[in-house]
Amino acid sequence: MIKFIVAGLWICAATIGAVFFSFQMSGAKGAPEPPPALLGGLDYVKTEVLSVPVLKQGGVVGYFLAQLVYTVEPERAKKLSVPAETLFSDELYTYLFANPSIDFTETKKLDLDQFRNGVREAINKRLGEDLIHDVMIEQVDYLSKEEIRNNMLRRSLMGDERPETAKAKDAAAAEQPAEEPAH
């Protein structure tokens, strides 16, 4: 009987020691490593869809549409006295109008890496520090004046009807004599 009591005490002591040791080891982990710069710790600031007129030869030839996403450090972004979206939109407009070398009418010649880096550098230069880490493009489009005009005509002609078809119908209706009302 004494052997059973000693064996029971031995099992209890070993169990308590194992639990105590496991709690000590789980709390002994060092400080967690900071997340890598581009995989965590950054906020993503998404702009609204911006419509920038493209000026050429003294007039508007089309519109550049863009929606960008900026990666910023949250602590630095909170220190801004102006909302980040407003600042980024303003600097994008300034950058596009200040660089006549960017020609959106020639989409094959457009260098998106140069565009992204230029916008990032312009914003960081204006702030005097490296706030923007990366500029990502969510949407980029260029619409010429003719494309916009054709889209407006299509919408005004009720849905899917093409402007050519509508002109033909209008001409056919004008050629038919008006019916006289029955008295």
Buried (B, 14 or more C-beta within 10 A) or exposed (E): EEEEEEEEEEEEEEEEEEEEEEEEEEEEEEEEEEEEEEEEEBBEBEBEEBEBBBEEEEEEBBBBBBBBBBBBBEEBBEEEEEEBEEBBBEBBEBBBEEBEEBEBEEEEEBEEEEBBEBBBBBBBEBBEEBBBBBBEEEEBBBBBBEEEEEEEBBEEBEEEEEBEEBEEEEEEEEEEEEEEEEE
